[in-house]
């Protein structure tokens, strides 16, 4: 029987699990776990069905779980209870996606850690714990710099007929939608934040056009101004990022860091490689 560490990075739609054993790694994907929508028993059943079949002949000694909704103590307790049921012999740690980002990009060093994915978040991390966190107020009021925020800007340009003829034609060819369908998806259907974030790909596909660059620079600058400038430590410690938006538009992040006189640290698409390194160094 092998003894391993299991690291999990879970969103609401997809969870990545990495088995680490003497430097060897194996990745397993399951459905995401949102404790807002799944009971403890449903989480147990999901893990038994989708995760355990891949863990035969393996003894899990440690589980480090990072996930959405875990800032809520009741949610964290529910997930910990489920993991303890599935892995009764293992030590269990449950933490937030913000802590995953901080440990992944900062390791054991001090720094500003940011998430720029479907949503956005940031914190000052002192090498051991999150000391300050800029409060998130959700995609309707905030989430500056996120995929939902940038996608909303793309939709606004389309709905207000701000795009020039060329960009409008590209938009129509890419998304095959119309104004009524967009309004229906945003105001009547669930998960509008994910729907809006799906339009952010239009920015990546059309780099170089002045309107696209304006949306990117303004949208990411809003994140710097509203969040990063609130940390006095931002001028003395590196600013690092995790997330698809950060990874895709790293050049814009660098330009803004230059403008604000911040030091750009690490930029990762997802936190798992950094978490593997962190827990290896912690052992």
C-alpha positions in Angstrom: 0.0 0.0 0.0 1.3 3.4 -0.9 1.0 6.5 1.4 0.3 9.7 -0.4 -0.8 13.3 0.0 -4.0 14.4 -1.7 -4.3 18.1 -2.8 -7.6 19.4 -4.1 -8.5 22.6 -5.9 -12.3 22.8 -6.3 -14.5 25.3 -8.0 -18.3 24.9 -8.3 -18.1 23.1 -11.6 -14.8 21.2 -11.6 -12.4 19.9 -9.0 -8.8 19.0 -9.6 -7.2 16.4 -7.3 -3.5 15.7 -7.3 -2.0 12.6 -5.7 1.6 13.3 -4.6 3.8 10.3 -3.7 7.6 10.7 -3.4 7.6 13.3 -6.1 5.3 11.4 -8.4 2.1 13.1 -9.3 -1.3 11.9 -10.6 -4.2 14.1 -11.5 -7.9 13.2 -11.2 -10.8 15.4 -12.1 -14.3 15.2 -10.5 -17.4 17.4 -10.5 -16.9 20.6 -8.6 -18.0 20.8 -5.0 -20.1 23.8 -3.9 -21.1 23.4 -0.2 -23.9 26.0 -0.9 -25.6 23.5 -3.2 -24.5 20.1 -1.9 -25.2 18.5 1.5 -22.5 16.7 3.4 -24.1 13.4 2.4 -24.1 14.4 -1.3 -20.5 15.4 -1.1 -19.6 12.0 0.4 -21.5 10.2 -2.4 -19.8 12.3 -5.1 -16.4 11.5 -3.7 -17.2 7.8 -3.4 -18.4 7.6 -6.9 -16.0 9.9 -8.8 -12.8 9.9 -6.7 -12.3 6.7 -4.7 -12.3 4.4 -7.8 -9.0 6.1 -8.8 -7.5 5.6 -5.4 -7.4 1.9 -5.1 -4.3 0.4 -3.4 -3.5 3.9 -2.0 -3.5 5.0 1.6 -4.2 8.8 1.8 -2.3 10.2 4.8 -3.0 13.9 4.3 -5.8 15.8 2.5 -5.3 19.5 1.7 -8.6 20.8 0.3 -9.0 24.3 -1.1 -12.4 25.3 -2.5 -15.1 27.7 -3.2 -17.4 28.6 -0.4 -15.0 27.6 2.3 -14.7 31.0 3.9 -18.0 30.2 5.5 -17.3 28.1 8.6 -20.4 25.9 8.2 -19.4 25.1 4.6 -15.9 24.3 5.6 -17.2 22.0 8.4 -19.5 20.2 6.0 -16.6 19.5 3.6 -14.3 18.4 6.4 -16.9 16.0 7.7 -17.4 14.5 4.3 -13.6 14.1 3.7 -13.2 12.5 7.1 -15.9 10.0 6.3 -14.2 9.1 3.0 -10.6 9.2 4.3 -11.0 8.2 8.0 -7.2 7.7 8.6 -6.1 11.0 7.0 -5.4 14.3 8.5 -7.7 16.8 6.8 -7.2 20.5 6.1 -9.9 22.6 4.5 -9.2 26.1 3.2 -10.3 28.8 0.9 -9.5 29.3 -2.8 -7.9 32.6 -1.7 -5.5 30.7 0.6 -4.8 28.3 -2.4 -3.8 31.3 -4.5 -1.6 32.8 -1.7 0.2 29.6 -1.0 0.6 28.8 -4.7 2.2 32.1 -5.7 3.8 33.3 -2.5 4.9 30.0 -0.9 6.3 30.9 2.5 7.1 34.5 1.5 5.2 37.7 2.1 3.2 39.1 -0.8 0.0 40.3 -2.4 -1.9 37.4 -3.9 -4.8 37.9 -6.4 -7.3 35.8 -8.2 -8.5 36.9 -11.6 -10.8 34.2 -13.0 -14.5 34.2 -13.4 -14.5 36.3 -10.3 -11.8 38.4 -8.6 -10.3 38.5 -5.1 -7.0 39.6 -3.4 -5.2 39.5 -0.1 -2.0 40.4 1.7 -0.3 37.1 2.9 2.4 37.2 5.5 4.0 33.9 4.5 1.8 32.0 6.9 -1.7 33.4 6.8 -3.9 35.9 5.1 -3.7 39.1 7.1 -5.8 41.4 5.0 -8.5 40.7 2.4 -10.1 43.2 0.1 -13.8 42.4 0.3 -15.5 41.0 -2.7 -19.0 42.3 -3.4 -19.9 40.0 -6.3 -20.2 40.3 -10.0 -23.2 42.7 -10.0 -21.5 45.4 -7.9 -17.8 44.5 -8.2 -15.5 41.7 -9.3 -13.4 44.3 -11.0 -10.9 42.7 -13.5 -12.6 39.3 -13.5 -13.9 37.4 -16.5 -17.4 38.4 -15.6 -16.5 42.1 -15.3 -14.6 42.1 -18.6 -17.2 40.0 -20.4 -19.9 42.5 -19.2 -17.9 45.3 -20.8 -17.8 43.3 -24.1 -21.6 42.8 -23.9 -22.1 46.5 -23.1 -20.1 47.6 -26.2 -22.3 45.2 -28.3 -25.6 46.2 -26.8 -24.8 49.9 -27.1 -23.6 49.6 -30.6 -20.2 50.9 -29.6 -18.2 48.4 -31.5 -17.1 49.4 -35.0 -18.4 47.5 -38.0 -15.5 45.1 -38.0 -15.7 44.1 -34.4 -19.5 43.8 -34.5 -19.2 41.4 -37.4 -16.6 39.4 -35.5 -18.8 39.3 -32.4 -21.9 38.1 -34.4 -19.8 35.4 -36.1 -18.3 34.3 -32.8 -21.4 34.1 -30.5 -24.4 33.8 -32.9 -26.6 35.6 -30.4 -28.8 38.7 -30.2 -29.7 41.4 -27.7 -32.9 39.7 -26.6 -31.2 36.4 -25.9 -28.4 38.2 -24.0 -30.9 40.0 -21.8 -32.7 36.7 -21.1 -29.5 35.0 -20.1 -28.4 37.8 -17.8 -31.7 38.6 -16.1 -33.7 35.4 -16.1 -31.4 32.4 -16.1 -29.0 31.2 -13.3 -25.2 31.6 -13.3 -25.2 35.0 -15.1 -21.7 35.6 -13.9 -20.4 32.5 -15.8 -22.4 33.5 -18.9 -20.9 37.0 -18.9 -17.4 35.6 -18.3 -17.8 33.5 -21.5 -17.6 36.7 -23.5 -14.1 37.6 -22.2 -12.7 35.2 -24.8 -13.6 37.8 -27.4 -10.9 40.1 -25.9 -8.2 37.4 -26.2 -9.2 36.7 -29.8 -9.1 40.4 -30.9 -6.0 41.8 -29.2 -4.5 44.8 -30.9 -7.8 46.6 -31.7 -7.9 49.8 -29.8 -11.4 49.2 -28.4 -10.3 45.8 -27.1 -7.2 47.2 -25.5 -9.3 50.0 -23.9 -11.6 47.4 -22.3 -8.7 45.4 -21.0 -6.7 48.3 -19.6 -9.7 50.0 -18.0 -11.2 46.8 -16.6 -7.9 45.6 -15.1 -7.0 49.1 -13.9 -10.3 49.1 -11.9 -9.0 46.1 -10.0 -5.6 47.8 -9.3 -7.3 51.0 -8.2 -10.2 49.6 -6.2 -8.3 46.7 -4.5 -4.5 46.7 -4.8 -4.0 50.3 -3.9 -5.8 49.6 -0.6 -2.8 47.6 0.6 0.1 49.7 1.8 2.2 46.6 1.5 1.7 46.6 -2.3 4.6 49.0 -2.8 7.1 46.8 -0.8 6.1 43.3 -1.8 5.5 41.5 -5.1 1.9 41.3 -6.6 1.2 37.8 -7.9 -1.8 36.4 -9.7 -3.7 33.1 -10.3 -6.5 32.6 -12.8 -7.3 32.3 -16.5 -7.8 36.1 -17.0 -4.5 37.0 -15.3 -2.6 34.3 -17.3 -4.2 35.4 -20.6 -3.5 39.1 -20.1 -0.2 39.0 -18.3 1.2 41.8 -20.5 -1.5 44.2 -19.4 -0.8 43.3 -15.7 2.9 44.1 -16.3 2.1 47.5 -17.9 -0.2 48.4 -15.0 2.4 47.3 -12.5 4.9 49.6 -14.3 2.5 52.5 -14.1 1.7 52.0 -10.4 5.3 51.1 -9.6 4.4 47.7 -8.3 6.6 44.6 -8.7 4.8 41.9 -10.7 5.5 38.5 -9.1 4.3 35.1 -10.3 1.4 34.6 -12.7 -0.2 31.2 -12.8 -3.2 29.9 -14.7 -4.2 27.6 -11.8 -2.8 27.1 -8.3 -2.1 23.4 -8.4 1.6 23.5 -9.4 2.3 26.0 -6.7 0.4 24.1 -4.1 2.3 20.9 -4.9 5.6 22.8 -4.3 4.2 24.5 -1.1 3.2 21.2 0.5 6.4 19.5 -0.6 8.4 22.2 1.2 6.1 22.1 4.2 6.6 18.3 4.9 
